[in-house]
Structure formats: structure tokens, C-alpha cells
Amino acid sequence: MGCPNRNPLSPSGTGSPIDVCTGDFDGDGHTDVASAHWWHDRIDYHLNLDGAGMEWDNGVVVEDFDYARSVTAGDMNEDGRDDIVVSAYNDAVLRCFSAPRPPENSGTGCT
């Protein structure tokens, strides 16, 4: 089937990401996306709701993350869902965020 190329993941106004990664952040078996936005100092998540990449739930993992630079995913706490690990140009640490809950449970982003 391939990846749909006409369905933007990011909400308008977030700009082009400097880095992206994939993982199953909500544990539903679908490949989700996280993106680092350098100029907007933030990390976003994009949950693949239908598994085909046609319906997405977008949210913010962290804001005011000074020059967000890179993002990667892995199950850091062994709960069966990939977590989001990020770095920023002006931060001297790596930060790990638990994956967002499925939209029907919270809709509030990372917990």
C-alpha cells in the first residue's frame, strides 16, 4: 500500500521538523510518528488512528524545549509502548517522555 503522501501529520503552524522517528506510542499496533521542531522549540507526536496513515491525532510532547534537535523511540520502561527520547541544542541532557495515552483514554498528550 505504501505511505500516503497527501495527508499532513503536523498541525499547521508548527513548521518543518528537523528530525522524526517512528514507534508504537499508544500500544495499538499502528506505527506512530514523533517530530522535533527546532524553530518552535517543541516535540510533537502523531498517533496513527486507523493504521493506514489516513487519520491522525496530533499533540505536543514538550514545549519550550530550547532548539529541539533530535527524537528517537524505544520502550524504555518495558510497558509495551514505545517512549520518546529527545535532545535539544541548548540542553545538556537527554529527556525521556512516556508515550501519549490513546485518545479515547485521555487526549492530553504525554503522561
C-alpha positions as CSV (number, residue, x, y, z in Angstrom):
1,M,0.0,0.0,0.0
2,G,2.8,2.4,0.8
3,C,2.8,5.6,2.8
4,P,0.1,8.2,1.9
5,N,1.8,11.4,0.6
6,R,-1.1,13.8,0.8
7,N,-2.1,13.6,4.4
8,P,0.0,16.1,6.5
9,L,0.8,14.9,10.0
10,S,1.7,18.2,11.7
11,P,-0.9,20.8,12.6
12,S,-0.4,24.0,10.5
13,G,1.9,26.5,12.1
14,T,4.4,24.0,13.5
15,G,6.9,24.3,10.7
16,S,9.1,21.7,9.2
17,P,10.6,19.2,11.6
18,I,14.4,18.8,11.9
19,D,14.0,15.1,12.9
20,V,11.4,12.4,13.0
21,C,11.1,8.9,14.4
22,T,8.5,6.1,14.4
23,G,7.2,3.8,17.1
24,D,4.0,2.4,18.6
25,F,3.4,5.1,21.2
26,D,-0.1,4.2,22.2
27,G,0.2,0.4,22.0
28,D,-2.5,-0.2,19.3
29,G,-0.1,-1.9,16.9
30,H,0.0,1.0,14.4
31,T,3.2,2.9,13.5
32,D,3.0,6.4,15.0
33,V,5.4,9.4,14.5
34,A,7.2,11.8,16.7
35,S,8.8,15.0,15.4
36,A,11.4,17.6,16.6
37,H,10.7,21.2,15.7
38,W,13.9,23.3,16.0
39,W,12.4,26.7,15.4
40,H,9.3,26.1,17.5
41,D,11.2,24.6,20.5
42,R,8.9,21.6,20.7
43,I,8.4,17.9,20.2
44,D,5.1,16.7,18.7
45,Y,3.5,13.3,18.5
46,H,1.3,12.0,15.7
47,L,-0.8,8.9,16.5
48,N,-1.9,6.8,13.6
49,L,-5.5,6.1,14.4
50,D,-6.6,3.9,11.5
51,G,-3.4,2.0,10.8
52,A,-3.4,3.2,7.2
53,G,-2.0,6.7,7.9
54,M,-5.2,8.5,6.8
55,E,-6.4,9.5,10.3
56,W,-4.1,11.1,12.9
57,D,-4.3,12.6,16.4
58,N,-1.6,15.2,16.9
59,G,-0.3,16.6,20.2
60,V,2.6,18.2,21.9
61,V,5.1,16.1,23.9
62,V,7.0,19.1,25.3
63,E,7.1,22.8,24.6
64,D,9.8,25.4,25.4
65,F,12.4,22.8,24.6
66,D,15.2,25.1,23.5
67,Y,16.1,24.3,19.9
68,A,14.7,20.7,19.8
69,R,17.2,18.8,17.8
70,S,16.6,15.0,17.8
71,V,14.0,12.5,18.7
72,T,14.0,8.7,18.9
73,A,11.8,6.0,20.3
74,G,12.1,2.8,22.3
75,D,10.3,1.0,25.1
76,M,12.4,2.5,28.0
77,N,10.1,1.3,30.8
78,E,9.1,-2.0,29.4
79,D,5.4,-1.3,29.4
80,G,4.8,-2.5,25.8
81,R,4.6,1.1,24.4
82,D,7.5,3.0,22.8
83,D,8.6,6.1,24.7
84,I,10.0,9.2,23.2
85,V,13.7,10.2,23.9
86,V,14.7,13.8,22.9
87,S,17.6,16.2,22.9
88,A,17.9,19.9,22.3
89,Y,20.7,22.0,21.1
90,N,20.8,24.2,24.3
91,D,20.1,21.4,26.8
92,A,22.9,19.3,28.2
93,V,20.7,16.3,28.9
94,L,18.6,13.7,27.1
95,R,15.0,13.6,28.2
96,C,12.6,10.6,28.1
97,F,8.8,11.1,27.9
98,S,6.3,8.3,28.4
99,A,4.2,7.8,25.3
100,P,0.9,9.5,24.9
101,R,-2.2,7.5,26.0
102,P,-4.7,6.5,23.3
103,P,-7.0,9.5,22.5
104,E,-10.1,7.7,23.9
105,N,-8.4,7.5,27.4
106,S,-7.0,10.9,27.9
107,G,-6.4,13.0,24.8
108,T,-4.0,15.1,26.9
109,G,-0.7,14.1,25.3
110,C,2.2,12.6,27.3
111,T,1.6,11.4,30.8
